[in-house]
Amino acid sequence: MGVMLSNLPEGMSSSAGLRIAGWPRGRVFWMWIVVALVAGVSAALGYQVLGDSSGHSGAFAQGFAAGALLAMVADTMLPEAYEVELGFTGSWVAVGFVISLILWAL
């Protein structure tokens, strides 16, 4: 529920951008329905495949997910940085986060 609520403003913003770009309301609606279904199936499949993962494999999966989340947030919430760095904004944020964790661990 928390993930859904936190992504709601982003989804609304994206939907408004698609409507401004000329997408019909129905197409935007069905696109989000498909995205929600694919995300739900992917989550269920991931739980079945990695549900009992622990140790290095579980840590790798969680670290990858955290990096992907940081990259997504940076690309959508830092538009000025995105204009300058183009597609690398998310990557730079994730790399900076990793460096900060390494420095914290030392």
Biopython code that builds the backbone (N, CA, C, O; Angstrom):
import numpy as np
from Bio.PDB.StructureBuilder import StructureBuilder

atoms = [
    (1, "MET", "N", (0.826, -1.189, 0.000)),
    (1, "MET", "CA", (0.000, 0.000, 0.000)),
    (1, "MET", "C", (0.874, 1.258, 0.000)),
    (1, "MET", "O", (0.566, 2.245, -0.668)),
    (2, "GLY", "N", (1.970, 1.202, 0.762)),
    (2, "GLY", "CA", (2.872, 2.355, 0.811)),
    (2, "GLY", "C", (3.521, 2.638, -0.527)),
    (2, "GLY", "O", (3.671, 3.795, -0.920)),
    (3, "VAL", "N", (3.910, 1.575, -1.234)),
    (3, "VAL", "CA", (4.511, 1.766, -2.557)),
    (3, "VAL", "C", (3.493, 2.378, -3.509)),
    (3, "VAL", "O", (3.819, 3.282, -4.279)),
    (4, "MET", "N", (2.259, 1.884, -3.456)),
    (4, "MET", "CA", (1.226, 2.422, -4.338)),
    (4, "MET", "C", (0.990, 3.911, -4.057)),
    (4, "MET", "O", (0.920, 4.720, -4.982)),
    (5, "LEU", "N", (0.868, 4.261, -2.776)),
    (5, "LEU", "CA", (0.625, 5.656, -2.428)),
    (5, "LEU", "C", (1.805, 6.553, -2.789)),
    (5, "LEU", "O", (1.613, 7.691, -3.217)),
    (6, "SER", "N", (3.014, 6.048, -2.619)),
    (6, "SER", "CA", (4.174, 6.876, -2.937)),
    (6, "SER", "C", (4.329, 7.075, -4.443)),
    (6, "SER", "O", (4.888, 8.083, -4.875)),
    (7, "ASN", "N", (3.847, 6.140, -5.238)),
    (7, "ASN", "CA", (3.961, 6.270, -6.694)),
    (7, "ASN", "C", (2.763, 6.949, -7.338)),
    (7, "ASN", "O", (2.792, 7.251, -8.531)),
    (8, "LEU", "N", (1.715, 7.190, -6.569)),
    (8, "LEU", "CA", (0.520, 7.820, -7.123)),
    (8, "LEU", "C", (0.795, 9.205, -7.721)),
    (8, "LEU", "O", (0.354, 9.461, -8.842)),
    (9, "PRO", "N", (1.497, 10.109, -7.034)),
    (9, "PRO", "CA", (1.772, 11.419, -7.649)),
    (9, "PRO", "C", (2.588, 11.309, -8.941)),
    (9, "PRO", "O", (2.356, 12.051, -9.895)),
    (10, "GLU", "N", (3.532, 10.385, -8.960)),
    (10, "GLU", "CA", (4.331, 10.200, -10.179)),
    (10, "GLU", "C", (3.466, 9.697, -11.327)),
    (10, "GLU", "O", (3.600, 10.155, -12.462)),
    (11, "GLY", "N", (2.588, 8.762, -11.029)),
    (11, "GLY", "CA", (1.690, 8.244, -12.056)),
    (11, "GLY", "C", (0.748, 9.313, -12.572)),
    (11, "GLY", "O", (0.470, 9.377, -13.770)),
    (12, "MET", "N", (0.257, 10.155, -11.671)),
    (12, "MET", "CA", (-0.638, 11.232, -12.096)),
    (12, "MET", "C", (0.110, 12.228, -12.981)),
    (12, "MET", "O", (-0.428, 12.710, -13.977)),
    (13, "SER", "N", (1.338, 12.529, -12.615)),
    (13, "SER", "CA", (2.151, 13.446, -13.412)),
    (13, "SER", "C", (2.419, 12.866, -14.797)),
    (13, "SER", "O", (2.320, 13.571, -15.802)),
    (14, "SER", "N", (2.758, 11.587, -14.845)),
    (14, "SER", "CA", (3.011, 10.941, -16.128)),
    (14, "SER", "C", (1.754, 10.901, -16.976)),
    (14, "SER", "O", (1.809, 11.112, -18.188)),
    (15, "SER", "N", (0.631, 10.631, -16.346)),
    (15, "SER", "CA", (-0.640, 10.582, -17.076)),
    (15, "SER", "C", (-0.978, 11.947, -17.673)),
    (15, "SER", "O", (-1.440, 12.045, -18.810)),
    (16, "ALA", "N", (-0.740, 12.998, -16.888)),
    (16, "ALA", "CA", (-1.003, 14.344, -17.399)),
    (16, "ALA", "C", (-0.108, 14.649, -18.593)),
    (16, "ALA", "O", (-0.557, 15.253, -19.566)),
    (17, "GLY", "N", (1.156, 14.235, -18.525)),
    (17, "GLY", "CA", (2.069, 14.446, -19.648)),
    (17, "GLY", "C", (1.630, 13.697, -20.891)),
    (17, "GLY", "O", (1.735, 14.218, -22.001)),
    (18, "LEU", "N", (1.138, 12.477, -20.713)),
    (18, "LEU", "CA", (0.650, 11.702, -21.861)),
    (18, "LEU", "C", (-0.597, 12.336, -22.456)),
    (18, "LEU", "O", (-0.760, 12.356, -23.676)),
    (19, "ARG", "N", (-1.473, 12.850, -21.612)),
    (19, "ARG", "CA", (-2.685, 13.525, -22.125)),
    (19, "ARG", "C", (-2.304, 14.785, -22.896)),
    (19, "ARG", "O", (-2.895, 15.077, -23.935)),
    (20, "ILE", "N", (-1.325, 15.532, -22.396)),
    (20, "ILE", "CA", (-0.872, 16.736, -23.100)),
    (20, "ILE", "C", (-0.247, 16.364, -24.438)),
    (20, "ILE", "O", (-0.358, 17.107, -25.413)),
    (21, "ALA", "N", (0.414, 15.204, -24.478)),
    (21, "ALA", "CA", (1.042, 14.738, -25.718)),
    (21, "ALA", "C", (0.016, 14.198, -26.718)),
    (21, "ALA", "O", (0.373, 13.833, -27.838)),
    (22, "GLY", "N", (-1.251, 14.148, -26.317)),
    (22, "GLY", "CA", (-2.284, 13.744, -27.249)),
    (22, "GLY", "C", (-2.793, 12.317, -27.095)),
    (22, "GLY", "O", (-3.583, 11.859, -27.920)),
    (23, "TRP", "N", (-2.366, 11.612, -26.071)),
    (23, "TRP", "CA", (-2.868, 10.251, -25.860)),
    (23, "TRP", "C", (-4.323, 10.317, -25.415)),
    (23, "TRP", "O", (-4.669, 11.139, -24.566)),
    (24, "PRO", "N", (-5.176, 9.472, -25.970)),
    (24, "PRO", "CA", (-6.573, 9.423, -25.499)),
    (24, "PRO", "C", (-6.654, 8.920, -24.058)),
    (24, "PRO", "O", (-5.812, 8.141, -23.612)),
    (25, "ARG", "N", (-7.668, 9.373, -23.348)),
    (25, "ARG", "CA", (-7.856, 9.007, -21.945)),
    (25, "ARG", "C", (-7.917, 7.481, -21.762)),
    (25, "ARG", "O", (-7.326, 6.948, -20.823)),
    (26, "GLY", "N", (-8.616, 6.791, -22.641)),
    (26, "GLY", "CA", (-8.733, 5.339, -22.542)),
    (26, "GLY", "C", (-7.401, 4.626, -22.702)),
    (26, "GLY", "O", (-7.127, 3.646, -22.010)),
    (27, "ARG", "N", (-6.574, 5.120, -23.615)),
    (27, "ARG", "CA", (-5.262, 4.502, -23.827)),
    (27, "ARG", "C", (-4.381, 4.654, -22.591)),
    (27, "ARG", "O", (-3.680, 3.718, -22.206)),
    (28, "VAL", "N", (-4.416, 5.836, -21.968)),
    (28, "VAL", "CA", (-3.640, 6.066, -20.746)),
    (28, "VAL", "C", (-4.142, 5.141, -19.633)),
    (28, "VAL", "O", (-3.346, 4.538, -18.914)),
    (29, "PHE", "N", (-5.457, 5.034, -19.500)),
    (29, "PHE", "CA", (-6.051, 4.180, -18.468)),
    (29, "PHE", "C", (-5.617, 2.731, -18.654)),
    (29, "PHE", "O", (-5.168, 2.093, -17.702)),
    (30, "TRP", "N", (-5.746, 2.211, -19.860)),
    (30, "TRP", "CA", (-5.400, 0.807, -20.097)),
    (30, "TRP", "C", (-3.898, 0.560, -19.993)),
    (30, "TRP", "O", (-3.474, -0.530, -19.612)),
    (31, "MET", "N", (-3.099, 1.558, -20.327)),
    (31, "MET", "CA", (-1.661, 1.404, -20.149)),
    (31, "MET", "C", (-1.342, 1.189, -18.671)),
    (31, "MET", "O", (-0.536, 0.322, -18.331)),
    (32, "TRP", "N", (-1.976, 1.979, -17.784)),
    (32, "TRP", "CA", (-1.717, 1.843, -16.349)),
    (32, "TRP", "C", (-2.275, 0.528, -15.808)),
    (32, "TRP", "O", (-1.697, -0.053, -14.890)),
    (33, "ILE", "N", (-3.377, 0.057, -16.358)),
    (33, "ILE", "CA", (-3.915, -1.248, -15.951)),
    (33, "ILE", "C", (-2.910, -2.346, -16.293)),
    (33, "ILE", "O", (-2.641, -3.221, -15.470)),
    (34, "VAL", "N", (-2.357, -2.303, -17.499)),
    (34, "VAL", "CA", (-1.369, -3.295, -17.925)),
    (34, "VAL", "C", (-0.117, -3.198, -17.061)),
    (34, "VAL", "O", (0.431, -4.223, -16.658)),
    (35, "VAL", "N", (0.341, -1.987, -16.772)),
    (35, "VAL", "CA", (1.523, -1.805, -15.917)),
    (35, "VAL", "C", (1.269, -2.407, -14.534)),
    (35, "VAL", "O", (2.135, -3.093, -13.990)),
    (36, "ALA", "N", (0.092, -2.157, -13.962)),
    (36, "ALA", "CA", (-0.230, -2.703, -12.639)),
    (36, "ALA", "C", (-0.274, -4.231, -12.672)),
    (36, "ALA", "O", (0.227, -4.884, -11.757)),
    (37, "LEU", "N", (-0.870, -4.800, -13.715)),
    (37, "LEU", "CA", (-0.932, -6.264, -13.820)),
    (37, "LEU", "C", (0.454, -6.881, -13.990)),
    (37, "LEU", "O", (0.773, -7.882, -13.349)),
    (38, "VAL", "N", (1.273, -6.287, -14.848)),
    (38, "VAL", "CA", (2.633, -6.807, -15.051)),
    (38, "VAL", "C", (3.443, -6.694, -13.760)),
    (38, "VAL", "O", (4.193, -7.607, -13.414)),
    (39, "ALA", "N", (3.293, -5.582, -13.053)),
    (39, "ALA", "CA", (4.010, -5.413, -11.785)),
    (39, "ALA", "C", (3.546, -6.441, -10.762)),
    (39, "ALA", "O", (4.368, -7.010, -10.043)),
    (40, "GLY", "N", (2.245, -6.687, -10.685)),
    (40, "GLY", "CA", (1.724, -7.674, -9.745)),
    (40, "GLY", "C", (2.213, -9.078, -10.051)),
    (40, "GLY", "O", (2.622, -9.808, -9.149)),
    (41, "VAL", "N", (2.171, -9.460, -11.331)),
    (41, "VAL", "CA", (2.651, -10.785, -11.726)),
    (41, "VAL", "C", (4.154, -10.902, -11.472)),
    (41, "VAL", "O", (4.631, -11.941, -11.014)),
    (42, "SER", "N", (4.893, -9.842, -11.769)),
    (42, "SER", "CA", (6.340, -9.855, -11.539)),
    (42, "SER", "C", (6.659, -9.991, -10.054)),
    (42, "SER", "O", (7.577, -10.722, -9.682)),
    (43, "ALA", "N", (5.912, -9.296, -9.208)),
    (43, "ALA", "CA", (6.132, -9.396, -7.768)),
    (43, "ALA", "C", (5.836, -10.808, -7.267)),
    (43, "ALA", "O", (6.592, -11.361, -6.467)),
    (44, "ALA", "N", (4.741, -11.383, -7.738)),
    (44, "ALA", "CA", (4.403, -12.747, -7.322)),
    (44, "ALA", "C", (5.445, -13.743, -7.810)),
    (44, "ALA", "O", (5.844, -14.642, -7.070)),
    (45, "LEU", "N", (5.881, -13.588, -9.041)),
    (45, "LEU", "CA", (6.908, -14.481, -9.587)),
    (45, "LEU", "C", (8.230, -14.315, -8.827)),
    (45, "LEU", "O", (8.895, -15.299, -8.502)),
    (46, "GLY", "N", (8.596, -13.079, -8.553)),
    (46, "GLY", "CA", (9.819, -12.817, -7.793)),
    (46, "GLY", "C", (9.758, -13.422, -6.406)),
    (46, "GLY", "O", (10.754, -13.946, -5.907)),
    (47, "TYR", "N", (8.601, -13.351, -5.787)),
    (47, "TYR", "CA", (8.452, -13.948, -4.459)),
    (47, "TYR", "C", (8.579, -15.465, -4.531)),
    (47, "TYR", "O", (9.188, -16.082, -3.657)),
    (48, "GLN", "N", (8.005, -16.066, -5.569)),
    (48, "GLN", "CA", (8.100, -17.514, -5.716)),
    (48, "GLN", "C", (9.538, -17.963, -5.979)),
    (48, "GLN", "O", (9.988, -18.982, -5.455)),
    (49, "VAL", "N", (10.246, -17.193, -6.791)),
    (49, "VAL", "CA", (11.613, -17.573, -7.163)),
    (49, "VAL", "C", (12.610, -17.221, -6.057)),
    (49, "VAL", "O", (13.490, -18.020, -5.736)),
    (50, "LEU", "N", (12.473, -16.032, -5.476)),
    (50, "LEU", "CA", (13.466, -15.554, -4.514)),
    (50, "LEU", "C", (12.934, -15.411, -3.096)),
    (50, "LEU", "O", (13.610, -14.843, -2.238)),
    (51, "GLY", "N", (11.740, -15.915, -2.837)),
    (51, "GLY", "CA", (11.109, -15.720, -1.537)),
    (51, "GLY", "C", (11.927, -16.216, -0.365)),
    (51, "GLY", "O", (11.928, -15.588, 0.693)),
    (52, "ASP", "N", (12.623, -17.325, -0.526)),
    (52, "ASP", "CA", (13.401, -17.860, 0.581)),
    (52, "ASP", "C", (14.896, -17.591, 0.433)),
    (52, "ASP", "O", (15.715, -18.248, 1.075)),
    (53, "SER", "N", (15.247, -16.630, -0.409)),
    (53, "SER", "CA", (16.661, -16.295, -0.602)),
    (53, "SER", "C", (17.208, -15.620, 0.641)),
    (53, "SER", "O", (16.550, -14.796, 1.277)),
    (54, "SER", "N", (18.405, -15.988, 0.955)),
    (54, "SER", "CA", (19.089, -15.345, 2.078)),
    (54, "SER", "C", (20.560, -15.253, 1.714)),
    (54, "SER", "O", (20.984, -15.734, 0.663)),
    (55, "GLY", "N", (21.307, -14.652, 2.564)),
    (55, "GLY", "CA", (22.732, -14.527, 2.308)),
    (55, "GLY", "C", (23.021, -13.598, 1.150)),
    (55, "GLY", "O", (22.382, -12.556, 1.001)),
    (56, "HIS", "N", (23.992, -13.981, 0.325)),
    (56, "HIS", "CA", (24.445, -13.119, -0.765)),
    (56, "HIS", "C", (23.385, -12.926, -1.851)),
    (56, "HIS", "O", (23.243, -11.820, -2.373)),
    (57, "SER", "N", (22.649, -13.965, -2.199)),
    (57, "SER", "CA", (21.663, -13.822, -3.273)),
    (57, "SER", "C", (20.534, -12.890, -2.855)),
    (57, "SER", "O", (20.080, -12.074, -3.658)),
    (58, "GLY", "N", (20.075, -12.996, -1.620)),
    (58, "GLY", "CA", (19.038, -12.092, -1.135)),
    (58, "GLY", "C", (19.535, -10.662, -1.025)),
    (58, "GLY", "O", (18.821, -9.718, -1.366)),
    (59, "ALA", "N", (20.755, -10.506, -0.550)),
    (59, "ALA", "CA", (21.335, -9.164, -0.425)),
    (59, "ALA", "C", (21.536, -8.537, -1.803)),
    (59, "ALA", "O", (21.307, -7.340, -1.980)),
    (60, "PHE", "N", (21.964, -9.344, -2.781)),
    (60, "PHE", "CA", (22.142, -8.827, -4.133)),
    (60, "PHE", "C", (20.819, -8.362, -4.711)),
    (60, "PHE", "O", (20.751, -7.284, -5.302)),
    (61, "ALA", "N", (19.765, -9.155, -4.553)),
    (61, "ALA", "CA", (18.449, -8.793, -5.082)),
    (61, "ALA", "C", (17.942, -7.512, -4.427)),
    (61, "ALA", "O", (17.419, -6.636, -5.116)),
    (62, "GLN", "N", (18.089, -7.389, -3.115)),
    (62, "GLN", "CA", (17.635, -6.192, -2.421)),
    (62, "GLN", "C", (18.477, -4.974, -2.793)),
    (62, "GLN", "O", (17.946, -3.873, -2.939)),
    (63, "GLY", "N", (19.777, -5.165, -2.945)),
    (63, "GLY", "CA", (20.645, -4.056, -3.352)),
    (63, "GLY", "C", (20.332, -3.577, -4.754)),
    (63, "GLY", "O", (20.319, -2.375, -5.021)),
    (64, "PHE", "N", (20.079, -4.520, -5.651)),
    (64, "PHE", "CA", (19.718, -4.155, -7.028)),
    (64, "PHE", "C", (18.402, -3.381, -7.052)),
    (64, "PHE", "O", (18.272, -2.381, -7.758)),
    (65, "ALA", "N", (17.427, -3.856, -6.272)),
    (65, "ALA", "CA", (16.136, -3.175, -6.205)),
    (65, "ALA", "C", (16.286, -1.765, -5.619)),
    (65, "ALA", "O", (15.654, -0.821, -6.092)),
    (66, "ALA", "N", (17.122, -1.633, -4.593)),
    (66, "ALA", "CA", (17.341, -0.313, -3.989)),
    (66, "ALA", "C", (18.003, 0.636, -4.980)),
    (66, "ALA", "O", (17.621, 1.802, -5.067)),
    (67, "GLY", "N", (18.989, 0.152, -5.726)),
    (67, "GLY", "CA", (19.638, 0.991, -6.735)),
    (67, "GLY", "C", (18.681, 1.400, -7.834)),
    (67, "GLY", "O", (18.711, 2.542, -8.292)),
    (68, "ALA", "N", (17.827, 0.475, -8.261)),
    (68, "ALA", "CA", (16.835, 0.796, -9.292)),
    (68, "ALA", "C", (15.848, 1.839, -8.781)),
    (68, "ALA", "O", (15.456, 2.739, -9.524)),
    (69, "LEU", "N", (15.447, 1.726, -7.525)),
    (69, "LEU", "CA", (14.532, 2.701, -6.939)),
    (69, "LEU", "C", (15.185, 4.072, -6.841)),
    (69, "LEU", "O", (14.552, 5.083, -7.146)),
    (70, "LEU", "N", (16.438, 4.117, -6.421)),
    (70, "LEU", "CA", (17.157, 5.397, -6.370)),
    (70, "LEU", "C", (17.265, 6.026, -7.754)),
    (70, "LEU", "O", (17.057, 7.230, -7.905)),
    (71, "ALA", "N", (17.585, 5.228, -8.757)),
    (71, "ALA", "CA", (17.709, 5.744, -10.116)),
    (71, "ALA", "C", (16.378, 6.278, -10.615)),
    (71, "ALA", "O", (16.333, 7.335, -11.243)),
    (72, "MET", "N", (15.287, 5.558, -10.344)),
    (72, "MET", "CA", (13.965, 6.003, -10.787)),
    (72, "MET", "C", (13.563, 7.310, -10.107)),
    (72, "MET", "O", (13.054, 8.223, -10.756)),
    (73, "VAL", "N", (13.793, 7.393, -8.812)),
    (73, "VAL", "CA", (13.446, 8.616, -8.085)),
    (73, "VAL", "C", (14.266, 9.792, -8.606)),
    (73, "VAL", "O", (13.735, 10.888, -8.785)),
    (74, "ALA", "N", (15.542, 9.574, -8.846)),
    (74, "ALA", "CA", (16.404, 10.657, -9.329)),
    (74, "ALA", "C", (15.963, 11.131, -10.706)),
    (74, "ALA", "O", (15.923, 12.335, -10.961)),
    (75, "ASP", "N", (15.633, 10.208, -11.592)),
    (75, "ASP", "CA", (15.234, 10.596, -12.950)),
    (75, "ASP", "C", (13.916, 11.357, -12.978)),
    (75, "ASP", "O", (13.722, 12.235, -13.818)),
    (76, "THR", "N", (13.014, 11.025, -12.066)),
    (76, "THR", "CA", (11.711, 11.686, -12.100)),
    (76, "THR", "C", (11.615, 12.892, -11.178)),
    (76, "THR", "O", (10.841, 13.810, -11.449)),
    (77, "MET", "N", (12.380, 12.910, -10.101)),
    (77, "MET", "CA", (12.246, 13.984, -9.118)),
    (77, "MET", "C", (13.332, 15.054, -9.214)),
    (77, "MET", "O", (13.266, 16.062, -8.511)),
    (78, "LEU", "N", (14.321, 14.851, -10.066)),
    (78, "LEU", "CA", (15.390, 15.835, -10.223)),
    (78, "LEU", "C", (15.465, 16.304, -11.674)),
    (78, "LEU", "O", (16.440, 16.006, -12.364)),
    (79, "PRO", "N", (14.461, 17.025, -12.144)),
    (79, "PRO", "CA", (14.430, 17.380, -13.573)),
    (79, "PRO", "C", (15.595, 18.260, -14.018)),
    (79, "PRO", "O", (16.049, 18.150, -15.157)),
    (80, "GLU", "N", (16.084, 19.128, -13.139)),
    (80, "GLU", "CA", (17.211, 19.975, -13.537)),
    (80, "GLU", "C", (18.453, 19.129, -13.782)),
    (80, "GLU", "O", (19.178, 19.349, -14.753)),
    (81, "ALA", "N", (18.695, 18.174, -12.914)),
    (81, "ALA", "CA", (19.843, 17.290, -13.102)),
    (81, "ALA", "C", (19.664, 16.444, -14.352)),
    (81, "ALA", "O", (20.633, 16.169, -15.059)),
    (82, "TYR", "N", (18.452, 16.035, -14.627)),
    (82, "TYR", "CA", (18.194, 15.217, -15.814)),
    (82, "TYR", "C", (18.481, 16.007, -17.086)),
    (82, "TYR", "O", (18.977, 15.447, -18.064)),
    (83, "GLU", "N", (18.173, 17.310, -17.080)),
    (83, "GLU", "CA", (18.446, 18.141, -18.258)),
    (83, "GLU", "C", (19.943, 18.239, -18.532)),
    (83, "GLU", "O", (20.354, 18.298, -19.691)),
    (84, "VAL", "N", (20.758, 18.257, -17.489)),
    (84, "VAL", "CA", (22.200, 18.391, -17.636)),
    (84, "VAL", "C", (22.850, 17.046, -17.952)),
    (84, "VAL", "O", (23.655, 16.950, -18.879)),
    (85, "GLU", "N", (22.511, 16.019, -17.195)),
    (85, "GLU", "CA", (23.173, 14.719, -17.304)),
    (85, "GLU", "C", (22.444, 13.746, -18.226)),
    (85, "GLU", "O", (22.939, 12.649, -18.486)),
    (86, "LEU", "N", (21.281, 14.136, -18.716)),
    (86, "LEU", "CA", (20.447, 13.294, -19.575)),
    (86, "LEU", "C", (20.141, 11.966, -18.875)),
    (86, "LEU", "O", (19.636, 11.975, -17.753)),
    (87, "GLY", "N", (20.429, 10.847, -19.500)),
    (87, "GLY", "CA", (20.048, 9.558, -18.951)),
    (87, "GLY", "C", (20.913, 9.057, -17.831)),
    (87, "GLY", "O", (20.640, 7.987, -17.286)),
    (88, "PHE", "N", (21.958, 9.790, -17.457)),
    (88, "PHE", "CA", (22.890, 9.302, -16.441)),
    (88, "PHE", "C", (22.579, 9.782, -15.036)),
    (88, "PHE", "O", (23.291, 9.418, -14.100)),
    (89, "THR", "N", (21.541, 10.585, -14.853)),
    (89, "THR", "CA", (21.231, 11.129, -13.532)),
    (89, "THR", "C", (21.021, 10.027, -12.509)),
    (89, "THR", "O", (21.619, 10.049, -11.433)),
    (90, "GLY", "N", (20.173, 9.067, -12.841)),
    (90, "GLY", "CA", (19.900, 7.969, -11.917)),
    (90, "GLY", "C", (21.134, 7.165, -11.591)),
    (90, "GLY", "O", (21.351, 6.778, -10.442)),
    (91, "SER", "N", (21.942, 6.916, -12.601)),
    (91, "SER", "CA", (23.174, 6.153, -12.381)),
    (91, "SER", "C", (24.118, 6.898, -11.448)),
    (91, "SER", "O", (24.720, 6.291, -10.562)),
    (92, "TRP", "N", (24.252, 8.204, -11.637)),
    (92, "TRP", "CA", (25.138, 8.988, -10.778)),
    (92, "TRP", "C", (24.634, 9.001, -9.348)),
    (92, "TRP", "O", (25.433, 8.931, -8.414)),
    (93, "VAL", "N", (23.329, 9.090, -9.157)),
    (93, "VAL", "CA", (22.780, 9.065, -7.800)),
    (93, "VAL", "C", (23.060, 7.719, -7.145)),
    (93, "VAL", "O", (23.472, 7.665, -5.987)),
    (94, "ALA", "N", (22.839, 6.633, -7.878)),
    (94, "ALA", "CA", (23.094, 5.299, -7.327)),
    (94, "ALA", "C", (24.576, 5.115, -6.997)),
    (94, "ALA", "O", (24.908, 4.562, -5.949)),
    (95, "VAL", "N", (25.464, 5.570, -7.872)),
    (95, "VAL", "CA", (26.908, 5.463, -7.621)),
    (95, "VAL", "C", (27.286, 6.299, -6.396)),
    (95, "VAL", "O", (28.061, 5.849, -5.552)),
    (96, "GLY", "N", (26.751, 7.495, -6.301)),
    (96, "GLY", "CA", (27.019, 8.336, -5.135)),
    (96, "GLY", "C", (26.536, 7.693, -3.849)),
    (96, "GLY", "O", (27.193, 7.794, -2.813)),
    (97, "PHE", "N", (25.399, 7.039, -3.911)),
    (97, "PHE", "CA", (24.883, 6.356, -2.731)),
    (97, "PHE", "C", (25.798, 5.201, -2.328)),
    (97, "PHE", "O", (26.067, 5.011, -1.142)),
    (98, "VAL", "N", (26.271, 4.440, -3.292)),
    (98, "VAL", "CA", (27.188, 3.333, -3.005)),
    (98, "VAL", "C", (28.478, 3.862, -2.379)),
    (98, "VAL", "O", (28.985, 3.292, -1.413)),
    (99, "ILE", "N", (29.001, 4.949, -2.931)),
    (99, "ILE", "CA", (30.231, 5.543, -2.378)),
    (99, "ILE", "C", (29.998, 6.005, -0.948)),
    (99, "ILE", "O", (30.859, 5.823, -0.087)),
    (100, "SER", "N", (28.824, 6.608, -0.688)),
    (100, "SER", "CA", (28.549, 7.053, 0.681)),
    (100, "SER", "C", (28.443, 5.866, 1.643)),
    (100, "SER", "O", (28.871, 5.966, 2.793)),
    (101, "LEU", "N", (27.876, 4.744, 1.186)),
    (101, "LEU", "CA", (27.818, 3.553, 2.039)),
    (101, "LEU", "C", (29.209, 2.996, 2.316)),
    (101, "LEU", "O", (29.506, 2.575, 3.435)),
    (102, "ILE", "N", (30.058, 2.994, 1.294)),
    (102, "ILE", "CA", (31.434, 2.506, 1.473)),
    (102, "ILE", "C", (32.179, 3.375, 2.471)),
    (102, "ILE", "O", (32.861, 2.863, 3.359)),
    (103, "LEU", "N", (32.048, 4.696, 2.327)),
    (103, "LEU", "CA", (32.715, 5.605, 3.254)),
    (103, "LEU", "C", (32.171, 5.464, 4.669)),
    (103, "LEU", "O", (32.929, 5.560, 5.635)),
    (104, "TRP", "N", (30.869, 5.238, 4.804)),
    (104, "TRP", "CA", (30.264, 5.056, 6.116)),
    (104, "TRP", "C", (30.777, 3.781, 6.769)),
    (104, "TRP", "O", (30.988, 3.738, 7.981)),
    (105, "ALA", "N", (30.980, 2.731, 5.954)),
    (105, "ALA", "CA", (31.414, 1.441, 6.495)),
    (105, "ALA", "C", (32.879, 1.450, 6.924)),
    (105, "ALA", "O", (33.287, 0.612, 7.728)),
    (106, "LEU", "N", (33.677, 2.381, 6.403)),
    (106, "LEU", "CA", (35.114, 2.419, 6.743)),
    (106, "LEU", "C", (35.310, 2.969, 8.094)),
    (106, "LEU", "O", (36.445, 3.080, 8.557)),
]
sb = StructureBuilder()
sb.init_structure("model")
sb.init_model(0)
sb.init_chain("A")
sb.init_seg("    ")
for serial, (resi, resn, name, xyz) in enumerate(atoms, 1):
    if name == "N":
        sb.init_residue(resn, " ", resi, " ")
    sb.init_atom(name, np.array(xyz, "f"), 0.0, 1.0, " ", f" {name:<3s}", serial, name[0])
structure = sb.get_structure()
